[in-house]
């Protein structure tokens, strides 16, 4: 089933953060710090993006002593393409002249 609704602003921020370096694995806490999105919203976003094939996921392989392993994320080709598309749409919307009286 295809979605017609665009991603939320928070989801777009997560995609933009991950797309900055698409080959790098990132963990949720790091993304929370960068985007300002709280963990209660971040992890459901990451799960949805992964379920839709927009993120690859893996478990951290080198775990420091005294800390549990973290789940890592990076965009798939489709996820990086969606981030580029959203960025282009955002840029086009800011360049579009406003018409008097239009909403």
SULUR-V796856 format. One record per backbone hydrogen bond with DSSP energy under -1.0 kcal/mol. CO is the residue of the C=O (numbers start at 1). NH is the residue of the N-H. Records with the same first field share a line. If there is no record, write none. Layout:
# SULUR-V796856
CO: NH + NH
This chain:
# SULUR-V796856
8: 12
9: 13
10: 14
11: 15
12: 16
13: 17
14: 18
15: 19
21: 24
26: 73
27: 31
28: 32
29: 33
30: 34
31: 35
32: 36
38: 41 + 42
39: 43
41: 45
42: 46
43: 47
44: 48
45: 49
46: 50
47: 51
48: 52
49: 54
50: 53
54: 76
56: 74
58: 72
64: 67
70: 60
72: 58
73: 26
74: 56
76: 80
77: 81
78: 82
79: 83
80: 84
81: 85
82: 86
83: 87
84: 88
85: 89
86: 90
87: 91
88: 92
89: 93
90: 94
91: 95
92: 96
99: 102
